[in-house]
Amino acid sequence: MANVVVIGAQWGDEGKGKITDLLSRSADVVVRYQGGVNAGHTIVVDNKVLKLHLIPSGILYKNTTCLIGSGTVVDPKVLLREIDMLRENGIDISGLKLSSTSHVTMPYHRILDEAMEKERGNHKIGTTGRGIGPTYADKSQRNGVRVRDLLAKNRLKDVLQVPLKEKNGLLEKIYKINPLNEAEIIEEYLEFGERLKPHVVDCTRTIHSASINKKNILFEGAQGTLLDLDHGTYPFVTSSNPISGGACIGAGVGPTLIDRVIGVAKAYTTRVGEGPFPTELQGSINDQLCDRGGEFGTTTGRRRRCGWFDGIIGKYAVQVNGLDCLAVTKLDVLDELDEIQVCIAYELNGEKIDYFPTNSDDLRKCKPIFKKLRGWQCSTADCRKLSDLPDGAMNYLRFLAELMEVPIAIVSLGANRDQTIVIEDPIHGPKRALLR
């Protein structure tokens, strides 16, 4: 039995959905512990593309319990759309559970998110406009609405009094936007609550019960390490803690329950939105990576910024997450390149450094120092074991493992489930990996 945390080791969009889907085969419970509908997973099953924003991809396995944890902020309208989409595709959602203490993204959160981002002008952060930041802000100010509040009219009316008055004042006086109608919100969100009620549970008790019964628990983070509110490229970050430690807070478990932490990283690097990006590419290679990798956001459709693999942020992700092993995704995107570069250090103010500067102003000044590696210029899409990979691809993977000082357990070579090389099962395998 093993309890595993899956995190993004870059700026998100690393392909965690596919890796979580793969590991969910061995998991009894999958817990989404933070983030909201600003995250997205794209899963390809039998050539069918399923896009999920809140529901863990483990829902595709009939006997797996999928829990949206207390640290997640929930937009019920989006969640219900996902439930309907899964049902239409013949997927059983009886295993879906929703924490009663998850905070709810309300209509005013989305409106304020867009208005505030517009007001920032040249200083915009690059938010998705889905209301995530304002929802977490209300949570921190003890001014939020939780899932349990949607289950009783009197309670919802009571908890809405202060935040709705405050938000309507902001909308009218600051942003010149018409105020929202309390009665309409209450009616709509009580309907949401009625539909979600069969799925609502006590998050901590549900996980504790699974642990007592020796179940395999998979904790799934959204976004990535460099978007962490405390340890990412602030202020160009998300509003929660995607790092492995966030699993304990968002799920309500102690750190001793966690057995392993697996990081997911692309074979190159991407970023959505604003903020420094030392290895960012321009021109034809950027376009090639973007086009071959399908680098468009699941949530927003925005084109992702592409760059070479950054070993400095990779090593930083190993440190702050305590990574045991790594899953490398989209290796096949590099198939056509005759030369591949990897960032092994930065130059900051004329000095070579091998650490990640947590000050975004310093990171913006960093110039990458690259190591050039030969490409392999042949397809890896049909490789199913390490011995199938061309020498260039194996050398590249070994170089990444040595640079980051963490073994590689999984290599992904495309969007489909079977386009994967599993070197070691991070849930049932020994605490080691074969590719270093």
C-alpha positions as CSV (number, residue, x, y, z in Angstrom):
1,M,0.0,0.0,0.0
2,A,1.3,3.5,-0.9
3,N,-0.1,7.0,-0.7
4,V,1.3,9.1,-3.5
5,V,1.2,12.9,-4.3
6,V,1.4,13.9,-8.0
7,I,2.6,17.4,-8.6
8,G,3.6,19.6,-11.5
9,A,7.4,20.3,-11.5
10,Q,7.2,23.3,-13.8
11,W,4.6,26.1,-14.5
12,G,1.7,23.7,-14.8
13,D,0.4,22.0,-18.0
14,E,3.0,19.3,-17.7
15,G,0.6,16.5,-18.5
16,K,-0.4,15.6,-15.0
17,G,-3.9,14.5,-16.2
18,K,-2.4,11.6,-18.2
19,I,-0.1,10.5,-15.4
20,T,-2.8,10.8,-12.8
21,D,-5.0,8.7,-15.0
22,L,-2.3,6.1,-15.3
23,L,-1.7,5.9,-11.6
24,S,-5.4,5.9,-10.8
25,R,-5.5,2.3,-12.1
26,S,-3.7,1.3,-8.9
27,A,-5.4,3.8,-6.6
28,D,-8.6,3.3,-4.5
29,V,-9.0,7.0,-3.8
30,V,-8.0,10.0,-5.8
31,V,-8.0,13.4,-4.0
32,R,-7.8,16.8,-5.8
33,Y,-6.4,19.0,-3.0
34,Q,-6.2,22.6,-4.4
35,G,-6.9,25.0,-7.2
36,G,-10.2,25.5,-9.1
37,V,-11.5,25.6,-12.6
38,N,-8.4,27.6,-13.6
39,A,-6.8,24.1,-14.0
40,G,-7.5,21.6,-16.6
41,H,-6.7,18.0,-17.6
42,T,-7.1,16.6,-21.0
43,I,-7.5,12.8,-21.1
44,V,-7.6,10.7,-24.3
45,V,-9.5,7.5,-23.9
46,D,-10.2,5.3,-27.0
47,N,-9.5,8.3,-29.2
48,K,-12.1,10.3,-27.2
49,V,-10.9,13.6,-25.7
50,L,-12.3,14.4,-22.2
51,K,-11.5,17.7,-20.6
52,L,-11.8,18.0,-16.9
53,H,-11.3,21.0,-14.6
54,L,-12.4,19.9,-11.2
55,I,-13.2,16.2,-11.3
56,P,-10.1,13.9,-10.8
57,S,-9.3,11.8,-13.9
58,G,-9.6,8.7,-11.7
59,I,-13.4,9.0,-12.3
60,L,-12.8,7.0,-15.5
61,Y,-12.2,3.9,-13.3
62,K,-15.4,2.4,-12.0
63,N,-14.3,1.4,-8.5
64,T,-12.2,4.5,-7.7
65,T,-13.5,7.1,-5.3
66,C,-12.7,10.6,-6.5
67,L,-12.8,13.3,-3.9
68,I,-12.7,17.1,-4.5
69,G,-10.9,18.2,-1.3
70,S,-11.4,21.1,1.1
71,G,-8.5,23.0,-0.3
72,T,-10.2,23.2,-3.8
73,V,-12.4,26.1,-4.7
74,V,-15.5,24.9,-6.6
75,D,-17.5,26.5,-9.3
76,P,-20.7,24.4,-9.1
77,K,-21.9,25.5,-12.5
78,V,-18.7,24.1,-14.1
79,L,-18.7,21.0,-11.9
80,L,-22.2,20.1,-12.9
81,R,-21.3,20.6,-16.6
82,E,-18.5,18.1,-16.1
83,I,-20.8,15.6,-14.4
84,D,-23.3,15.9,-17.3
85,M,-20.5,15.5,-19.8
86,L,-19.2,12.3,-18.2
87,R,-22.7,10.9,-17.9
88,E,-23.3,11.6,-21.6
89,N,-20.1,9.6,-22.3
90,G,-21.4,6.7,-20.3
91,I,-19.1,7.1,-17.4
92,D,-20.3,6.2,-13.9
93,I,-19.9,9.1,-11.5
94,S,-21.2,7.4,-8.4
95,G,-17.7,7.5,-7.0
96,L,-17.5,11.3,-7.1
97,K,-17.3,12.9,-3.6
98,L,-17.2,16.6,-2.8
99,S,-16.0,18.1,0.5
100,S,-18.6,20.0,2.4
101,T,-16.0,22.6,3.4
102,S,-14.7,23.4,-0.1
103,H,-15.2,27.1,-0.8
104,V,-17.5,28.1,-3.7
105,T,-16.7,30.4,-6.5
106,M,-19.7,32.8,-6.7
107,P,-20.7,35.1,-9.7
108,Y,-19.1,38.2,-8.2
109,H,-15.8,36.4,-7.9
110,R,-15.6,35.8,-11.7
111,I,-16.8,39.4,-12.5
112,L,-14.2,40.9,-10.1
113,D,-11.4,38.7,-11.3
114,E,-11.9,40.0,-14.9
115,A,-12.4,43.6,-13.7
116,M,-9.3,43.7,-11.5
117,E,-7.1,42.1,-14.2
118,K,-8.3,44.7,-16.7
119,E,-7.6,47.5,-14.2
120,R,-4.0,46.3,-13.8
121,G,-3.3,47.2,-17.4
122,N,0.4,46.6,-18.1
123,H,0.8,45.1,-14.7
124,K,-1.6,42.3,-15.4
125,I,-0.9,38.9,-13.9
126,G,-2.4,36.8,-16.6
127,T,-5.2,35.2,-14.6
128,T,-7.7,32.9,-16.3
129,G,-10.6,35.2,-15.2
130,R,-12.4,32.3,-13.5
131,G,-12.7,33.9,-10.1
132,I,-10.1,31.8,-8.3
133,G,-8.1,34.5,-6.7
134,P,-11.1,36.4,-5.3
135,T,-12.6,33.1,-4.0
136,Y,-9.4,32.3,-2.1
137,A,-9.3,35.9,-0.9
138,D,-12.7,35.6,0.6
139,K,-11.7,32.3,2.2
140,S,-8.7,34.0,3.9
141,Q,-10.9,36.9,5.0
142,R,-13.4,34.4,6.5
143,N,-16.0,35.8,4.2
144,G,-16.6,32.9,1.9
145,V,-19.4,30.6,0.9
146,R,-18.8,26.9,1.3
147,V,-20.4,23.9,-0.3
148,R,-22.4,23.1,2.9
149,D,-23.9,26.6,2.7
150,L,-25.6,25.6,-0.6
151,L,-27.7,23.0,1.1
152,A,-30.0,25.3,3.2
153,K,-31.7,28.5,2.1
154,N,-31.6,30.3,5.4
155,R,-27.9,29.5,5.8
156,L,-27.0,30.6,2.3
157,K,-29.0,33.8,2.7
158,D,-27.2,34.5,6.0
159,V,-23.6,33.9,4.8
160,L,-24.2,36.0,1.6
161,Q,-25.2,39.1,3.5
162,V,-21.7,40.5,4.1
163,P,-19.8,39.5,1.0
164,L,-22.6,40.4,-1.5
165,K,-23.0,43.8,0.0
166,E,-19.2,44.4,-0.1
167,K,-18.9,43.1,-3.6
168,N,-21.8,45.0,-5.0
169,G,-20.3,48.1,-3.5
170,L,-17.0,47.4,-5.4
171,L,-18.8,46.6,-8.6
172,E,-20.8,49.8,-8.6
173,K,-18.4,52.4,-7.1
174,I,-15.0,51.2,-8.3
175,Y,-15.7,49.2,-11.6
176,K,-18.9,50.9,-12.7
177,I,-20.6,47.5,-13.1
178,N,-24.3,46.8,-12.2
179,P,-24.8,45.1,-8.9
180,L,-25.9,41.4,-8.6
181,N,-29.4,40.4,-7.4
182,E,-29.3,38.5,-4.1
183,A,-32.6,36.6,-4.7
184,E,-31.4,35.3,-8.1
185,I,-28.1,34.1,-6.7
186,I,-29.8,32.3,-3.9
187,E,-32.3,30.6,-6.2
188,E,-29.6,29.5,-8.7
189,Y,-27.1,28.3,-6.1
190,L,-29.7,26.4,-4.0
191,E,-30.5,24.5,-7.2
192,F,-26.8,23.7,-7.6
193,G,-26.7,22.5,-4.0
194,E,-29.6,20.2,-4.5
195,R,-28.0,18.5,-7.5
196,L,-24.6,18.2,-5.7
197,K,-26.0,17.1,-2.4
198,P,-25.7,13.3,-3.1
199,H,-21.9,13.8,-3.5
200,V,-21.2,15.9,-0.5
201,V,-19.1,14.3,2.3
202,D,-16.8,15.1,5.2
203,C,-13.4,15.3,3.4
204,T,-11.1,14.4,6.3
205,R,-13.2,11.6,7.6
206,T,-13.5,10.1,4.2
207,I,-9.7,10.0,3.7
208,H,-9.1,8.8,7.2
209,S,-11.5,5.9,6.7
210,A,-9.7,5.0,3.5
211,S,-6.3,5.1,5.3
212,I,-7.5,2.9,8.1
213,N,-8.8,0.4,5.6
214,K,-5.3,0.3,3.9
215,K,-6.5,1.9,0.6
216,N,-4.1,3.4,-1.9
217,I,-4.7,7.1,-1.9
218,L,-3.5,9.4,-4.8
219,F,-3.3,13.1,-4.1
220,E,-3.5,15.2,-7.2
221,G,-2.3,18.8,-7.4
222,A,-3.4,21.4,-10.0
223,Q,-1.0,23.9,-11.7
224,G,2.7,23.5,-11.0
225,T,5.5,24.2,-8.5
226,L,6.5,27.6,-10.0
227,L,2.9,28.8,-9.7
228,D,2.8,28.1,-6.0
229,L,1.5,31.2,-4.0
230,D,4.4,31.1,-1.5
231,H,7.2,29.4,-3.5
232,G,6.6,30.3,-7.1
233,T,7.4,33.3,-9.3
234,Y,5.3,35.7,-7.3
235,P,3.2,37.7,-8.2
236,F,2.8,35.7,-11.4
237,V,1.4,32.7,-9.5
238,T,-1.9,31.0,-8.7
239,S,-3.8,31.6,-5.4
240,S,-3.1,28.3,-3.7
241,N,-0.3,25.8,-2.9
242,P,0.3,23.2,-5.7
243,I,3.4,21.9,-4.1
244,S,3.3,18.5,-2.3
245,G,2.9,20.1,1.2
246,G,-0.3,21.6,-0.1
247,A,-1.8,18.1,-0.2
248,C,-1.7,17.8,3.6
249,I,-3.5,21.1,4.0
250,G,-6.0,20.8,1.2
251,A,-6.9,17.2,2.0
252,G,-6.7,17.4,5.8
253,V,-4.1,14.8,6.4
254,G,-0.8,14.6,8.2
255,P,2.5,14.4,6.3
256,T,3.2,11.0,7.8
257,L,0.4,9.6,5.6
258,I,2.4,10.4,2.4
259,D,4.7,7.7,1.2
260,R,5.9,9.1,-2.1
261,V,5.9,12.3,-4.2
262,I,6.1,12.1,-8.0
263,G,6.8,15.1,-10.1
264,V,5.6,15.6,-13.7
265,A,7.7,17.6,-16.1
266,K,7.6,18.1,-19.9
267,A,10.7,17.2,-21.9
268,Y,10.8,21.0,-22.5
269,T,9.2,23.9,-20.6
270,T,6.0,25.9,-21.1
271,R,4.3,28.7,-19.4
272,V,0.9,30.4,-19.7
273,G,0.3,34.1,-18.8
274,E,2.7,36.7,-17.7
275,G,6.0,36.4,-15.7
276,P,9.7,35.7,-16.3
277,F,10.7,32.6,-18.3
278,P,14.5,32.3,-18.7
279,T,14.5,29.6,-21.4
280,E,11.7,31.0,-23.5
281,L,12.1,30.5,-27.2
282,Q,11.1,32.7,-30.1
283,G,10.7,32.0,-33.8
284,S,10.5,28.7,-35.6
285,I,11.5,26.3,-32.8
286,N,9.0,27.9,-30.4
287,D,6.3,27.4,-33.1
288,Q,7.4,23.9,-33.7
289,L,7.2,22.9,-30.1
290,C,3.9,24.7,-29.7
291,D,2.3,23.0,-32.8
292,R,3.7,19.5,-32.2
293,G,2.9,19.7,-28.5
294,G,-0.6,21.1,-29.0
295,E,0.4,23.8,-26.5
296,F,-3.0,25.5,-26.0
297,G,-4.5,25.8,-22.5
298,T,-7.2,23.3,-21.6
299,T,-9.0,26.0,-19.6
300,T,-8.5,29.2,-21.6
301,G,-7.3,28.0,-25.0
302,R,-4.4,30.5,-24.7
303,R,-1.3,29.6,-26.6
304,R,1.5,28.6,-24.2
305,R,4.9,30.1,-24.3
306,C,7.5,27.4,-25.0
307,G,11.2,27.0,-24.1
308,W,14.0,24.5,-23.5
309,F,14.0,22.3,-20.4
310,D,15.1,24.3,-17.4
311,G,17.2,22.2,-15.0
312,I,17.4,25.0,-12.5
313,I,13.6,25.1,-11.9
314,G,13.6,21.3,-12.1
315,K,16.1,21.0,-9.2
316,Y,14.1,23.6,-7.3
317,A,11.0,21.5,-7.8
318,V,12.8,18.5,-6.5
319,Q,13.8,20.4,-3.3
320,V,10.5,22.1,-2.4
321,N,8.4,19.0,-3.1
322,G,10.7,16.3,-1.9
323,L,10.4,14.4,-5.1
324,D,11.1,10.7,-5.1
325,C,10.9,10.2,-8.8
326,L,9.9,11.9,-12.1
327,A,7.5,11.4,-14.9
328,V,8.7,13.0,-18.2
329,T,6.0,13.8,-20.7
330,K,5.9,14.8,-24.4
331,L,9.3,13.4,-25.2
332,D,7.9,12.7,-28.7
333,V,7.6,16.5,-29.3
334,L,11.4,16.7,-29.6
335,D,11.6,13.9,-32.2
336,E,12.3,16.1,-35.2
337,L,15.0,18.3,-33.7
338,D,18.7,17.8,-34.6
339,E,19.9,19.6,-31.5
340,I,18.3,20.1,-28.1
341,Q,19.4,22.4,-25.4
342,V,19.0,22.1,-21.6
343,C,19.5,25.0,-19.1
344,I,22.1,23.9,-16.5
345,A,22.7,27.3,-14.9
346,Y,21.9,31.0,-15.0
347,E,23.9,34.1,-15.3
348,L,22.7,36.8,-13.0
349,N,24.4,40.2,-13.0
350,G,27.5,38.7,-14.6
351,E,27.7,35.8,-12.1
352,K,27.0,32.1,-12.8
353,I,24.5,30.7,-10.4
354,D,23.0,27.2,-10.1
355,Y,20.1,27.9,-7.9
356,F,16.6,29.3,-8.5
357,P,16.2,33.0,-7.4
358,T,12.8,33.4,-5.7
359,N,12.8,37.1,-6.5
360,S,10.9,37.5,-9.8
361,D,12.9,40.7,-10.6
362,D,16.1,38.7,-10.3
363,L,14.7,35.8,-12.4
364,R,13.7,38.2,-15.1
365,K,17.4,39.3,-15.3
366,C,18.7,35.7,-15.5
367,K,20.3,34.5,-18.7
368,P,20.2,30.7,-19.3
369,I,23.4,28.8,-19.7
370,F,22.8,25.8,-22.0
371,K,24.2,22.4,-22.5
372,K,23.7,21.2,-26.1
373,L,22.6,17.7,-26.8
374,R,22.1,15.8,-30.0
375,G,18.6,15.0,-31.1
376,W,17.5,11.7,-32.4
377,Q,15.4,12.7,-35.4
378,C,13.2,9.7,-35.5
379,S,9.7,8.9,-34.1
380,T,9.4,7.7,-30.5
381,A,5.6,7.5,-30.6
382,D,5.5,3.7,-30.9
383,C,8.1,3.0,-28.2
384,R,6.7,1.0,-25.3
385,K,9.8,0.0,-23.4
386,L,13.2,1.7,-22.8
387,S,15.0,-0.6,-25.2
388,D,12.7,0.8,-28.0
389,L,14.0,4.3,-27.5
390,P,16.7,5.7,-29.8
391,D,20.1,6.3,-28.2
392,G,19.7,10.1,-28.4
393,A,16.4,9.9,-26.5
394,M,17.9,7.7,-23.8
395,N,20.9,10.0,-23.5
396,Y,18.6,12.9,-23.1
397,L,16.5,11.2,-20.3
398,R,19.7,10.1,-18.5
399,F,21.0,13.7,-18.7
400,L,17.8,15.1,-17.2
401,A,17.8,12.5,-14.4
402,E,21.4,13.3,-13.5
403,L,20.9,17.0,-13.7
404,M,17.8,16.9,-11.4
405,E,19.3,14.2,-9.2
406,V,16.1,12.2,-9.2
407,P,15.2,9.0,-11.0
408,I,12.7,8.8,-13.9
409,A,9.9,6.3,-13.3
410,I,7.6,7.1,-16.3
411,V,8.1,8.4,-19.8
412,S,5.1,9.6,-21.9
413,L,5.3,9.7,-25.7
414,G,1.9,11.0,-26.7
415,A,-1.6,11.7,-25.5
416,N,-3.0,8.2,-25.6
417,R,-2.9,5.9,-22.6
418,D,-0.8,3.2,-24.2
419,Q,1.9,5.7,-25.4
420,T,3.7,5.4,-22.1
421,I,6.8,3.6,-20.8
422,V,6.4,2.7,-17.1
423,I,9.9,2.0,-15.7
424,E,8.5,1.6,-12.2
425,D,5.1,1.7,-10.7
426,P,5.3,4.5,-8.2
427,I,2.4,3.0,-6.2
428,H,3.3,-0.7,-6.0
429,G,7.0,-0.6,-7.0
430,P,10.0,-0.3,-4.6
431,K,11.1,3.2,-3.7
432,R,13.6,3.5,-6.6
433,A,13.6,3.8,-10.3
434,L,15.7,2.2,-13.0
435,L,16.6,5.2,-15.1
436,R,19.1,7.6,-13.5
